[in-house]
Amino acid sequence: MSFINNWLRNDIQDLDAYHVPQSHGMVKLDAMESPFPLPDAMIGQYLAYLADTELNRYPTPGAHELKQTLHDLMDIPEQFDILLGNGSDELIQLLALACETGDTILSIEPSFVMYDIVAKFTRLNYKSVELDNNFEINLSSTIDTIEASNPKLIFIAYPNNPTGNAFKREHIITIIGTAKNSLVVLDEAYYAYAEDSFLTEIENFSNLVLLRTVSKIGFAGLRLGLLIGSKDTVEQLDKLRLPYNINTLTQVSANFLLQEKGEIQKNANTIKVQRSELVKSLSQIEGLLVYPSQANFVLFKAPRADKLFEDLKYNGILIKNLSSSPRLTSCLRVTVGSKEQNQQFIKAVNNFYGQQ
């Protein structure tokens, strides 16, 4: 047995590494990224903006200028504060580190896998409550589980990943109000494509924080996530943040690129239009069951899902195969791409099923 096998925790050895498939040269519709590159007209300005960056110095520790840019971009009220992380993943882990040994993280299933994975990393208990057959929150079961397990953290993705739906607002309000001993974390990664947000509810519930990210609005390469909460909540959680966690290039790039609020909103609106067209086209293919979405992706159930996934990959189109996941049998998830990418995807699906 090798040194690392003797040295590493057994539960870590038993985990599977998070797999990211090769995508070079493919139409990449598997990771909820934006299809819009930086406009040519902005590239020169962006490079000039980077030219004065002092890479010999540590990053600005508080990233105050970037925080103000995010306040303006996302219309975050000034009475709320922001904690920045390397994507939402770091912030999920930071919240777990705030817990004590033996505490419980609770979420719904199916949902974002990192809630469960981070619980395992940090040796916390993980409990899940299954969604109903329509992927809606089972409120009575959720409340019963909260009362029985007294979770320290409750994660709810809104809209949910991978199902795409936004849960009933009154159900979430009931959960926040019931779980008075829990920090309720609403993960609004897809806020730009949703019809609703819980941003203003932070003022009404001291146990509520939101997570957001710039990854889904066009800047996945920056790896920048944010937690939004009351000033006293963020002040305490900031003690867990490693110093200089947001590197200089991310800070400078984000502060320049995220000033383009109009361009970002325009692209988000385009994605919503393309999402409607994609849902319509998929719904017209015999045998497919398409689920409603308020995110920048669409979940659908397909006959011979594994073979369809492989056929798409063979034809240079990469989507996400979820068919082996519990509750997602025969389900695939496709990111909303550009109009041309979506048409290429639909044509390939039609060809697979022999439809024109």
C-alpha positions in Angstrom: 0.0 0.0 0.0 1.4 3.4 -0.9 2.2 6.2 1.5 -0.8 8.3 0.5 -3.2 5.4 1.1 -1.9 4.9 4.6 -1.9 8.6 5.3 -5.2 9.8 3.8 -8.5 9.6 5.6 -10.5 6.5 4.6 -13.6 8.5 3.9 -11.7 10.7 1.4 -10.2 7.7 -0.3 -13.7 6.3 -0.8 -14.9 9.5 -2.6 -14.9 9.8 -6.4 -13.1 12.9 -7.7 -15.4 15.5 -9.3 -15.2 14.7 -13.0 -14.9 17.3 -15.7 -15.1 15.8 -19.2 -12.8 16.8 -22.0 -14.5 19.3 -24.2 -11.9 20.7 -26.6 -13.4 21.3 -30.1 -17.0 20.5 -28.9 -20.2 22.5 -28.7 -20.0 22.8 -24.9 -23.5 22.7 -23.4 -22.8 20.7 -20.2 -21.7 23.3 -17.5 -24.2 26.2 -17.5 -21.7 28.6 -18.9 -22.7 31.6 -21.0 -22.1 31.2 -24.7 -21.2 34.9 -25.1 -17.4 35.7 -25.3 -16.1 39.2 -24.5 -17.1 41.5 -27.4 -14.2 42.4 -29.7 -14.6 46.1 -29.0 -13.9 45.5 -25.3 -10.8 43.3 -25.6 -8.4 46.2 -26.2 -9.9 48.2 -23.3 -9.7 45.2 -21.0 -6.1 44.5 -21.8 -5.2 48.2 -21.2 -7.0 48.1 -17.9 -4.9 45.1 -16.9 -1.7 46.7 -17.9 -1.3 48.7 -14.6 -1.9 45.7 -12.4 0.8 45.2 -9.8 1.3 41.5 -9.8 4.3 41.8 -7.5 1.9 42.9 -4.7 -0.6 40.9 -2.8 -4.3 41.4 -3.8 -6.4 44.1 -2.1 -7.5 42.2 1.0 -11.0 43.6 1.4 -11.7 44.0 -2.4 -13.9 47.0 -1.5 -14.0 48.4 -5.1 -15.1 45.0 -6.4 -17.8 44.7 -3.7 -19.2 48.1 -4.7 -19.3 47.0 -8.3 -21.3 43.9 -7.3 -23.6 46.0 -5.2 -24.4 48.1 -8.3 -24.6 45.2 -10.8 -27.0 43.1 -8.7 -28.9 46.0 -7.0 -27.8 44.8 -3.6 -29.1 47.2 -0.9 -26.3 49.0 0.9 -27.4 47.8 4.3 -26.3 44.3 3.2 -22.7 43.2 3.1 -20.8 40.8 0.7 -18.3 38.1 1.4 -16.3 37.0 -1.7 -15.1 33.5 -2.5 -13.4 31.6 -5.3 -16.7 30.6 -6.7 -19.6 29.6 -4.6 -17.9 26.3 -3.8 -15.4 28.1 -1.5 -18.2 29.9 0.3 -20.1 26.6 0.8 -17.0 25.1 2.4 -16.4 28.3 4.5 -20.0 27.9 5.9 -19.3 24.3 6.7 -16.2 25.3 8.6 -18.3 27.5 10.8 -20.0 24.4 12.1 -19.0 22.2 15.0 -18.2 18.5 14.8 -21.4 16.5 14.6 -23.5 19.3 13.2 -25.9 18.6 10.4 -26.2 20.1 6.9 -29.6 19.6 5.3 -30.6 20.0 1.7 -33.1 18.7 -0.8 -32.5 16.0 -3.4 -31.8 16.1 -6.2 -29.8 19.3 -5.9 -26.3 20.7 -6.2 -23.8 17.9 -5.3 -21.3 20.2 -3.5 -23.6 20.5 -0.5 -23.1 16.8 0.2 -19.5 16.7 -0.9 -18.5 19.6 1.4 -20.3 17.9 4.3 -18.1 14.8 3.7 -14.9 16.9 3.5 -15.6 18.6 6.8 -16.9 15.6 8.6 -20.4 16.9 9.1 -23.6 14.9 9.0 -25.6 15.3 5.7 -29.4 14.8 5.5 -31.5 15.3 2.5 -35.2 15.5 1.9 -36.5 14.2 -1.4 -38.5 16.5 -3.7 -41.9 15.3 -4.8 -42.5 13.8 -8.3 -42.8 17.3 -9.7 -39.5 18.3 -8.2 -41.2 20.6 -5.7 -40.4 20.8 -2.0 -42.3 18.4 0.2 -43.0 20.9 2.9 -44.3 18.6 5.6 -41.5 16.2 5.2 -38.9 19.0 5.2 -40.3 20.6 8.3 -40.4 17.2 10.1 -36.7 16.6 9.1 -35.7 20.1 10.3 -37.4 19.5 13.7 -35.9 16.0 14.1 -32.3 16.8 13.0 -31.9 20.5 14.0 -29.5 21.3 11.2 -26.9 23.9 11.6 -27.1 24.8 7.8 -29.9 24.4 5.3 -28.9 24.8 1.6 -31.7 25.4 -1.0 -30.8 26.1 -4.6 -33.2 28.6 -6.1 -33.7 27.9 -8.9 -32.7 24.4 -8.3 -29.8 22.6 -10.0 -30.2 20.2 -11.9 -34.0 20.4 -12.1 -34.2 24.1 -13.1 -37.4 24.9 -11.3 -37.9 27.6 -8.6 -39.7 26.4 -5.6 -42.9 27.9 -4.2 -42.0 31.1 -2.4 -44.3 30.4 0.5 -42.7 27.1 1.1 -39.3 28.6 1.5 -40.6 31.4 3.7 -42.1 28.7 6.0 -38.8 26.8 6.1 -36.8 30.0 7.0 -39.3 30.9 9.7 -39.4 27.3 11.1 -35.7 26.7 11.2 -34.9 29.5 13.7 -31.7 27.7 14.8 -30.4 27.1 11.3 -28.6 29.4 8.9 -30.7 29.1 5.7 -28.5 29.5 2.6 -30.5 30.2 -0.6 -28.2 29.5 -3.5 -29.3 32.0 -6.2 -26.6 31.0 -8.7 -29.1 31.5 -11.6 -30.6 34.7 -10.3 -30.2 36.4 -13.6 -32.6 34.0 -15.3 -35.2 33.6 -12.5 -38.5 35.4 -12.0 -38.0 36.0 -8.3 -35.3 36.5 -5.6 -35.1 36.5 -1.9 -32.7 39.3 -1.7 -34.9 41.7 0.2 -35.9 39.0 2.7 -32.5 39.2 4.3 -33.8 42.2 6.2 -36.7 40.2 7.5 -34.9 37.0 8.6 -31.6 37.1 10.6 -30.9 33.5 9.7 -31.0 34.0 5.9 -28.0 34.5 3.5 -27.8 34.3 -0.3 -25.2 32.8 -2.5 -24.6 34.1 -6.0 -21.9 33.8 -8.6 -20.7 35.6 -11.8 -20.1 32.2 -13.4 -23.5 31.9 -14.9 -23.7 35.4 -16.3 -20.7 35.2 -18.6 -17.6 35.0 -16.4 -17.1 31.4 -15.2 -13.3 31.8 -15.7 -13.1 34.4 -13.0 -14.1 31.9 -10.3 -15.9 34.6 -8.3 -18.8 33.9 -5.9 -20.4 36.0 -3.3 -22.4 35.6 -0.1 -24.9 38.3 0.7 -26.1 38.8 4.2 -26.6 41.3 7.0 -23.4 43.3 8.0 -23.1 41.5 11.4 -23.4 38.0 9.8 -20.8 38.8 7.1 -18.5 40.3 9.7 -18.4 37.1 11.7 -18.2 34.8 8.6 -15.3 36.8 7.3 -13.1 35.5 10.1 -13.2 32.1 8.3 -12.0 33.6 5.0 -8.3 32.9 4.2 -6.4 36.2 3.6 -6.1 37.3 -0.1 -8.5 34.6 -1.3 -9.5 36.6 -4.3 -6.4 37.0 -6.5 -5.4 40.3 -8.1 -6.3 39.4 -11.7 -9.8 38.2 -10.7 -10.4 41.4 -8.7 -9.1 43.7 -11.5 -10.9 41.8 -14.3 -14.2 41.5 -12.5 -14.1 45.2 -11.5 -13.7 46.1 -15.2 -16.0 43.5 -16.8 -18.9 43.7 -14.3 -19.3 47.4 -14.9 -21.0 46.5 -18.2 -24.4 46.0 -16.5 -26.4 46.7 -19.7 -24.4 44.2 -21.7 -24.8 41.5 -19.0 -28.6 42.1 -18.7 -28.9 42.0 -22.5 -27.2 38.6 -22.7 -29.3 37.3 -19.8 -32.5 38.4 -21.7 -31.2 36.6 -24.8 -30.6 33.4 -22.9 -34.2 33.6 -21.5 -35.6 34.0 -25.1 -33.4 31.1 -26.3 -34.5 29.0 -23.3 -38.1 29.3 -24.4 -37.2 28.3 -27.9 -35.2 25.4 -26.7 -38.0 24.1 -24.4 -40.5 24.5 -27.3 -38.3 22.6 -29.7 -37.5 19.8 -27.3 -41.2 19.5 -26.4 -42.0 18.8 -30.0 -39.8 15.8 -30.1 -41.9 12.7 -29.5 -41.1 10.8 -26.4 -39.2 13.6 -24.5 -40.5 15.0 -21.2 -39.2 18.5 -20.7 -39.2 20.1 -17.3 -39.9 23.8 -16.7 -36.8 25.9 -16.1 -36.0 29.3 -14.6 -32.2 28.8 -15.0 -29.9 28.8 -18.0 -30.3 25.1 -18.7 -33.1 22.6 -19.4 -33.7 19.2 -17.9 -35.4 16.6 -20.0 -36.2 12.9 -19.8 -35.4 10.9 -22.9 -35.8 7.4 -24.2 -32.4 5.7 -24.5 -30.8 8.6 -22.7 -27.4 7.0 -22.4 -27.3 6.3 -26.2 -28.5 9.8 -27.0 -25.8 11.3 -24.8 -23.1 9.2 -26.5 -24.5 10.0 -30.0 -24.4 13.7 -29.2 -20.9 13.5 -28.0 -19.9 11.6 -31.1 -21.3 14.4 -33.1 -19.4 17.0 -31.2 -22.0 18.2 -28.7 -21.4 17.8 -25.0 -24.3 17.9 -22.5 -24.7 16.5 -19.0 -25.8 12.9 -18.5 -27.7 12.6 -15.2 -29.4 9.3 -16.0 -27.5 7.3 -13.3 -28.4 9.7 -10.5 -31.2 8.8 -8.1 -34.6 10.3 -9.1 -33.1 11.3 -12.5 -33.4 8.1 -14.4 -33.2 8.8 -18.2 -32.6 12.5 -17.6 -30.2 14.7 -19.5 -29.4 18.4 -18.9 -28.5 20.8 -21.6 -27.2 24.4 -21.1 -28.9 27.1 -23.1 -26.4 28.1 -25.7 -26.4 30.6 -28.6 -29.2 30.3 -31.2 -26.9 28.5 -33.6 -25.7 26.0 -30.9 -29.2 25.3 -29.8 -30.3 24.6 -33.3 -27.3 22.3 -33.8 -28.3 20.4 -30.7 -32.0 20.1 -31.6 -31.1 18.9 -35.1 -28.8 16.2 -33.6 -31.6 15.1 -31.2 -34.1 14.9 -34.0 -31.7 12.9 -36.1 -31.1 10.4 -33.3 -34.8 9.7 -33.0 -35.3 9.7 -36.8 -37.4 12.8 -36.8 -37.2 15.7 -39.2 
